[in-house]
Amino acid sequence: MNLTTLANVRAWVGSQASVTTDDALLSRLIIDASQTILDYLQRADLGYTEITEVVSGRGERKIQLRNWPVVEVTALSIDGVSVTKSTDAKTSGFFLEPVYGSLAGRPQNLGLRGYAQTLPNRLPAFPSGVGNIEVGYSFGYCVQDEAATIPATSTYTITPSSPRGLYGGDLGVTLADGTPMTKITSGTPTAGQYLPPDLTLGTPRTVYTFAAADAGKAVLLSYNFVPAPIEQACVELVGERYKYKSRIGLASASMGGQETTSYMVEDTLTAAIKGRLDPYRLIWY
């Protein structure tokens, strides 16, 4: 998963980079920087992901899920017994604590409310055991069901709002009534089809494109995004590594004996970059 685009990197490095000779290098650095950041964050990806997590119970009312932000908990099994979701404060079952505060979020707890159905001893707690709890859930930075309307005329395109960061990939489009539309990867859509944005192209495609036959219809867009601080960290890391190529191995340089320039020599990830990334780092407390 690339965490920024060539266009955004070029805007950062400005005229220092040659359009004709450096785009391939910058593209390679984007791939490298993106993976370096994901490794630092201890995340395989930032987008929507479905997982079944196995947890060892400790006799507590709550367990902490490893990945966040959690989109939805779809299943819970304790000692082989399926537990349903609690629908309100009086209904027995599991519930997910919401995330409060910043976009970065924090680890979220899954709790049990009331006497949890057929659990051992019918206690409202996760019984002790080794790998005795299985939680099915989805997580990731994504926008779900963003409402929009296909224009009645002209190009029949919609620009995703991406209010919290860079568009990161399509997760599907439905009509307002929930009927799925069909994604195509190239060409011109026909009725019921759509062409999603693609920022990896040499000339990025930044809009959802629909067929004239679907003009005026209300749709719901779902897509991943890269939180803005993470994208900016990637842009800065690419810029740092790109500039380093002109001073490989140098700690300082003398300008005709009159002036000496000292270069920053530290880890690949500078303190400023780490400061942007640390709130998003996957640390299991």
C-alpha positions as a printed NumPy array, in Angstrom:
array([[  0.   ,   0.   ,   0.   ],
       [  1.59 ,   3.28 ,  -1.109],
       [  1.052,   6.007,   1.479],
       [  1.385,   8.98 ,  -0.856],
       [  1.436,   9.866,  -4.543],
       [  4.096,  11.002,  -6.969],
       [  2.263,  14.295,  -7.465],
       [  2.305,  15.063,  -3.735],
       [  5.988,  14.186,  -3.432],
       [  6.846,  16.364,  -6.394],
       [  4.947,  19.242,  -4.807],
       [  7.108,  18.804,  -1.685],
       [ 10.539,  18.527,  -3.332],
       [  9.684,  21.195,  -5.905],
       [ 12.142,  22.085,  -8.636],
       [ 14.9  ,  20.01 ,  -7.037],
       [ 13.608,  16.964,  -8.906],
       [ 13.829,  16.652, -12.666],
       [ 10.536,  15.611, -14.22 ],
       [ 12.227,  13.692, -16.994],
       [ 14.866,  11.814, -14.995],
       [ 13.699,  11.526, -11.378],
       [ 10.092,  10.33 , -11.478],
       [ 11.134,   6.665, -11.588],
       [ 13.459,   7.219,  -8.629],
       [ 10.795,   9.059,  -6.628],
       [  8.267,   6.316,  -7.384],
       [ 10.713,   3.706,  -6.089],
       [ 11.356,   5.782,  -2.975],
       [  7.598,   6.046,  -2.348],
       [  7.347,   2.249,  -2.287],
       [ 10.345,   1.977,   0.05 ],
       [  9.197,   4.789,   2.359],
       [  5.665,   3.392,   2.536],
       [  6.929,  -0.021,   3.629],
       [  9.367,   1.53 ,   6.102],
       [  6.506,   3.443,   7.718],
       [  4.181,   0.433,   7.816],
       [  6.968,  -1.582,   9.462],
       [  7.471,   1.171,  12.036],
       [  3.726,   1.301,  12.694],
       [  3.723,  -2.512,  12.973],
       [  0.805,  -2.638,  10.559],
       [  0.485,  -4.743,   7.423],
       [ -1.913,  -2.206,   5.935],
       [ -3.998,   0.804,   6.909],
       [ -7.143,   0.014,   4.958],
       [-10.224,  -2.078,   5.649],
       [ -9.281,  -5.577,   6.827],
       [-11.307,  -8.512,   8.12 ],
       [ -9.721, -10.766,  10.727],
       [-10.416, -13.483,  13.275],
       [ -8.343, -12.824,  16.381],
       [ -7.642, -15.531,  18.957],
       [ -7.374, -14.283,  22.543],
       [ -6.608, -15.99 ,  25.851],
       [ -9.196, -15.157,  28.515],
       [ -8.15 , -13.924,  31.955],
       [-11.429, -13.892,  33.827],
       [-12.098, -10.212,  33.103],
       [-15.171,  -8.402,  31.832],
       [-13.263,  -6.906,  28.909],
       [-10.609,  -7.944,  26.407],
       [ -8.518,  -5.592,  24.288],
       [ -8.539,  -6.04 ,  20.52 ],
       [ -5.141,  -5.797,  18.905],
       [ -6.086,  -3.807,  15.797],
       [ -7.83 ,  -0.454,  15.53 ],
       [ -9.85 ,   1.486,  14.582],
       [-12.476,  -1.256,  14.695],
       [-15.204,  -0.913,  12.085],
       [-17.443,  -3.725,  13.304],
       [-17.348,  -6.861,  15.47 ],
       [-19.152,  -9.583,  13.536],
       [-18.691, -12.682,  15.708],
       [-17.624, -13.785,  19.193],
       [-17.05 , -17.316,  20.402],
       [-16.015, -18.242,  23.958],
       [-14.989, -21.825,  24.69 ],
       [-16.783, -22.809,  21.494],
       [-20.028, -21.069,  22.469],
       [-21.298, -18.32 ,  20.155],
       [-22.232, -15.036,  21.861],
       [-24.596, -12.53 ,  20.266],
       [-24.308,  -8.76 ,  20.241],
       [-25.895,  -6.687,  22.987],
       [-28.379,  -4.325,  21.366],
       [-28.871,  -2.004,  24.345],
       [-27.806,  -1.446,  27.96 ],
       [-30.25 ,  -4.094,  29.225],
       [-29.496,  -6.865,  26.73 ],
       [-26.935,  -9.571,  27.479],
       [-24.131, -10.082,  25.   ],
       [-20.961,  -8.425,  23.726],
       [-20.427,  -4.722,  23.057],
       [-17.598,  -2.678,  21.588],
       [-16.284,   0.385,  23.359],
       [-16.162,   3.346,  20.942],
       [-13.057,   5.348,  20.145],
       [-12.917,   8.84 ,  21.566],
       [-10.497,  11.623,  20.724],
       [ -8.202,  11.936,  17.727],
       [ -8.254,  10.233,  14.348],
       [ -5.312,   8.075,  15.441],
       [ -7.578,   6.323,  17.94 ],
       [ -6.419,   3.77 ,  20.471],
       [ -6.853,   0.054,  21.256],
       [-10.517,  -0.775,  21.822],
       [-12.083,  -3.057,  24.404],
       [-14.703,  -5.715,  23.773],
       [-16.926,  -6.195,  26.804],
       [-19.637,  -8.492,  28.061],
       [-22.888,  -7.151,  29.437],
       [-25.232,  -9.011,  31.79 ],
       [-25.232, -12.771,  32.184],
       [-23.826, -13.763,  28.841],
       [-26.232, -16.461,  27.698],
       [-24.774, -19.994,  27.839],
       [-21.229, -19.156,  28.891],
       [-19.6  , -21.346,  31.558],
       [-21.196, -20.578,  34.952],
       [-23.262, -17.911,  33.15 ],
       [-20.876, -15.234,  34.406],
       [-20.544, -11.829,  32.677],
       [-16.801, -12.29 ,  32.158],
       [-14.354, -13.843,  29.703],
       [-13.288, -17.111,  31.405],
       [ -9.601, -17.9  ,  31.781],
       [ -8.098, -20.148,  29.153],
       [ -5.487, -20.441,  26.421],
       [ -6.756, -19.266,  23.046],
       [-10.331, -19.879,  24.184],
       [-11.803, -16.699,  22.698],
       [-12.268, -15.987,  18.992],
       [-13.338, -12.55 ,  17.784],
       [-14.275, -11.839,  14.171],
       [-14.05 ,  -8.165,  13.312],
       [-13.08 ,  -5.61 ,  10.693],
       [-10.798,  -2.634,  11.16 ],
       [ -8.942,   0.062,   9.246],
       [ -9.082,   3.682,   8.16 ],
       [-12.015,   3.883,   5.794],
       [-15.048,   5.912,   4.839],
       [-18.257,   3.908,   4.632],
       [-21.408,   4.802,   2.723],
       [-20.565,   8.393,   1.828],
       [-23.72 ,   9.767,   0.246],
       [-23.445,  11.39 ,  -3.182],
       [-25.486,  11.881,  -6.336],
       [-24.34 ,  11.153,  -9.873],
       [-24.57 ,  14.42 , -11.841],
       [-27.526,  14.669, -14.179],
       [-25.373,  15.941, -17.05 ],
       [-21.804,  16.258, -18.318],
       [-19.08 ,  13.873, -17.135],
       [-21.088,  11.819, -14.593],
       [-18.234,  11.882, -12.098],
       [-18.053,  12.171,  -8.301],
       [-14.994,  13.252,  -6.342],
       [-14.738,  11.417,  -2.986],
       [-14.536,  13.945,  -0.173],
       [-11.692,  12.133,   1.675],
       [-12.078,  14.574,   4.567],
       [ -9.426,  13.02 ,   6.799],
       [ -6.669,  12.029,   4.416],
       [ -5.57 ,  10.746,   1.015],
       [ -7.961,   8.47 ,  -0.901],
       [ -6.575,   4.96 ,  -0.491],
       [ -8.625,   2.625,  -2.666],
       [-12.196,   1.651,  -3.492],
       [-14.31 ,  -0.547,  -1.198],
       [-17.434,  -0.562,  -3.319],
       [-20.357,   1.553,  -4.482],
       [-24.033,   0.859,  -3.986],
       [-27.198,   2.636,  -4.96 ],
       [-28.969,   4.394,  -2.101],
       [-31.209,   1.327,  -1.604],
       [-28.14 ,  -0.903,  -1.086],
       [-28.03 ,  -2.474,  -4.563],
       [-24.352,  -3.067,  -5.422],
       [-22.884,  -1.497,  -8.54 ],
       [-20.24 ,  -3.306, -10.586],
       [-16.665,  -2.036, -10.564],
       [-14.625,  -1.937, -13.777],
       [-10.902,  -1.206, -13.954],
       [-10.758,   0.548, -17.313],
       [-12.915,   1.79 , -20.137],
       [-16.277,   3.546, -20.026],
       [-18.941,   2.347, -17.576],
       [-22.306,   1.129, -18.773],
       [-25.535,   1.062, -16.747],
       [-24.894,  -0.246, -13.229],
       [-21.112,   0.063, -13.512],
       [-18.53 ,   2.503, -12.133],
       [-14.835,   3.251, -12.639],
       [-13.138,   4.131,  -9.309],
       [-10.272,   6.575,  -8.727],
       [ -6.732,   5.275,  -9.139],
       [ -3.923,   7.433,  -7.766],
       [ -1.184,   4.99 ,  -8.824],
       [ -1.452,   5.926, -12.493],
       [  1.045,   8.193, -14.24 ],
       [ -1.849,  10.573, -14.73 ],
       [ -3.937,   9.864, -11.613],
       [ -7.663,   9.29 , -11.899],
       [ -9.171,  11.18 ,  -8.968],
       [-12.916,  10.669,  -9.506],
       [-15.555,   7.959,  -9.601],
       [-16.979,   7.746, -13.114],
       [-20.476,   6.45 , -13.866],
       [-22.608,   5.752, -16.917],
       [-24.907,   8.33 , -18.451],
       [-27.711,   5.807, -17.953],
       [-27.291,   6.215, -14.169],
       [-27.328,  10.027, -14.18 ],
       [-29.119,  11.578, -11.235],
       [-29.076,   8.45 ,  -9.063],
       [-28.128,   8.615,  -5.382],
       [-25.168,   6.392,  -4.471],
       [-23.11 ,   5.421,  -1.426],
       [-19.308,   5.378,  -1.733],
       [-16.99 ,   3.332,   0.476],
       [-13.213,   3.653,   0.313],
       [ -9.979,   3.481,   2.284],
       [ -7.936,   6.551,   3.169],
       [ -4.454,   7.325,   4.473],
       [ -4.624,   9.602,   7.544],
       [ -3.126,  12.985,   6.656],
       [ -0.273,  12.865,   9.234],
       [  0.872,   9.48 ,   7.926],
       [  0.826,  10.66 ,   4.326],
       [  2.813,  13.78 ,   5.194],
       [  5.337,  11.63 ,   7.084],
       [  5.758,   9.528,   3.937],
       [  6.186,  12.637,   1.757],
       [  8.871,  13.985,   4.104],
       [ 10.665,  10.638,   4.295],
       [ 10.796,  10.394,   0.495],
       [ 12.139,  13.96 ,   0.377],
       [ 14.831,  13.155,   2.945],
       [ 15.99 ,  10.038,   1.107],
       [ 15.871,  11.772,  -2.274],
       [ 18.047,  14.638,  -1.047],
       [ 20.469,  12.235,   0.63 ],
       [ 21.601,  10.902,  -2.74 ],
       [ 23.464,  14.165,  -3.38 ],
       [ 25.477,  13.86 ,  -0.132],
       [ 25.849,  10.143,   0.464],
       [ 28.155,   9.531,   3.428],
       [ 28.694,  13.244,   4.159],
       [ 28.19 ,  14.777,   7.591],
       [ 29.28 ,  18.261,   6.493],
       [ 30.654,  20.153,   3.5  ],
       [ 32.936,  23.202,   3.242],
       [ 32.015,  26.009,   0.834],
       [ 35.36 ,  27.394,  -0.347],
       [ 36.677,  27.52 ,   3.184],
       [ 34.317,  30.356,   4.11 ],
       [ 31.284,  28.414,   5.186],
       [ 30.574,  24.916,   6.41 ],
       [ 27.213,  23.211,   6.06 ],
       [ 26.401,  20.416,   8.513],
       [ 23.917,  17.752,   7.512],
       [ 21.479,  16.004,   9.791],
       [ 22.801,  12.513,  10.485],
       [ 20.351,  10.268,  12.314],
       [ 17.99 ,   7.363,  11.852],
       [ 16.075,   6.99 ,   8.581],
       [ 12.992,   8.242,  10.419],
       [ 13.671,  11.698,  11.831],
       [ 12.227,  12.827,  15.152],
       [  9.677,  14.976,  13.307],
       [  8.519,  12.047,  11.176],
       [  8.285,   9.751,  14.209],
       [  6.235,  12.417,  15.963],
       [  3.643,  12.231,  13.195],
       [  3.603,   8.436,  13.211],
       [  3.713,   7.494,  16.887],
       [ -0.003,   8.111,  17.622],
       [ -0.854,   5.538,  14.937],
       [  1.681,   2.926,  16.012],
       [  0.192,  -0.471,  16.741],
       [  1.211,  -1.135,  20.343],
       [ -0.788,  -3.635,  22.327],
       [ -1.062,  -2.403,  25.895]])
